[in-house]
Amino acid sequence: MSETEHAKHLSLITVVTTGTPMVIEQIKNQLDRLVPVHRVVDMTLLGGSIERELAMVKIKGSGEHRVEALRLADAFRARVIDATTESFVFEITGKSDKIDQFVELMLPLGLVEVSRTGIAAIARGPEGMSAR
């Protein structure tokens, strides 16, 4: 969570969930009752939003597994943010399914650990959340 409107001291929290329309409405109502929530916005009803996630993926391996991990990282546009003679830590951003796919492909190559931020979202268009 970070301050998104400094002058107003407001922060934005993104909650990603699934459920029936009734369950989603119940979640929104419960969030609305929290103090000091200023507004609850269902991004799926706004007509377009952008969602991204960040993950750090640690791989341990040598030889061909190292080469293959680097090749896949390049294909997924993941960056090497740490490297030793025995491991890599990759940083990857994108939609959650892209990250899921990258992690799945890294499993047989020596996946050690994954740290994910969760989804961050922003509405498309010129207005900020305060104008909605």
Secondary structure, 3 states (H helix, E strand, C coil): CEEEEHHHCEEECCCCCCCCHHHHHHHHHHHHCCCCCCCCCCHHHCCCEEEEEEEEEEEECCCHHHHHHHHHHHHCCCEEEEECCCEEEEEEEECHHHHHHHHHHHHHHCEEEEEEEEEEEEECCCCCHHHC
